[in-house]
Structure formats: structure tokens, C-alpha cells
Amino acid sequence: MKTTIIPAQITTIEDKIIGTLNFTQILLHMLPVFWSAIVYTVFPAYLHLSLYKVIMIGLVLVTSVTLSIRVKDKLIFQWVQVLLRFNLRPKYYVFNKNEQNSRQMDMSLNQEVVKKAARPAYTAKKTKTEIPSFGLRESVHFESLLNTRKFNLSFKPHKKGGLHVAFEQIQK
């Protein structure tokens, strides 16, 4: 019995239809023929050859022949496709685990249980710090202290995001 060895990676083998041309190359070579027939019949000066029709046909011919050239075993048409996909893809991906399709919801739960579960177990007390307001006299006094060279004003950030303002007398 005769046996034939089939390659393991059969997807990498291209089908050659005519000589060394594959199906995509044949389509790219047939495109100018169909385009020239459309341009010749549909555009004004019907069924007559004019200069702008020849230019349009020539541009499509040069473009399709260029796209059917092989570079590193790939067609230029395929390289253009790869570049277009890369440049047109979204640049930022946002993952939201709370999307509607990712949730697991049990509709048989009572609404009170759902409301209770939605509340956080621990809520931090938010305290508002009041900013002291200074009058004109204090502002002028503070500005005069800053203008003298006897005092130093420094800002030091805390580890938890606060800001420590220090107003110190310079020791000589």
C-alpha cells in the first residue's frame, strides 16, 4: 500500500495556481483588466479612449503590479494589510471587571439582601478640615516675615499625602 507523508504544518504551504502565482496575485493582476473595462465604458467620452482614462488605468495597473510583488516570501499587499491593521487598532484598552457581561447575578435574592451586600462593611469617617482665614493685619505681618532673611519657609510632604508647612527662624 502506498503512503504519503503530510506535512505537520499544512497552513504554511501556499497553493500555486499558475506557475509561481497564488490566488491573491492572480486577483491583483486581474483587477486592472476589470477596472479598465469599467473606466472605458462608464466614464464620459463613452467607449472612446481619452488621456484621463489612460492615466486612471495606468495608476491602477502600476498599483496592482506593485502590490503583487513578493518581499521575504510575503506579498506587498499582505505587508500593507499588516501595517493598516496595526495603525487602525485601538491604542488604549480599558478593562472593567464590572461590565454587564462579566457579572454573575442571582436574581432570586431578596432586594434587601442585595442592598445590604452593596453597602461596604467599613466606611471611613470623613472629616473636613477648616482652613483658617487670616485678616489683613496677619497677611501683611506674614509677608513682611517672608521678605526678611531671618526666617525660612519650607514645605515637606507627608507619607499619606498631607503637607507640612514649616516656618523656622534661621540660626547663625
Order of alpha helices (4+ residues) and beta strands (2+ residues): alpha-alpha-beta-beta-alpha-alpha-alpha-beta-beta
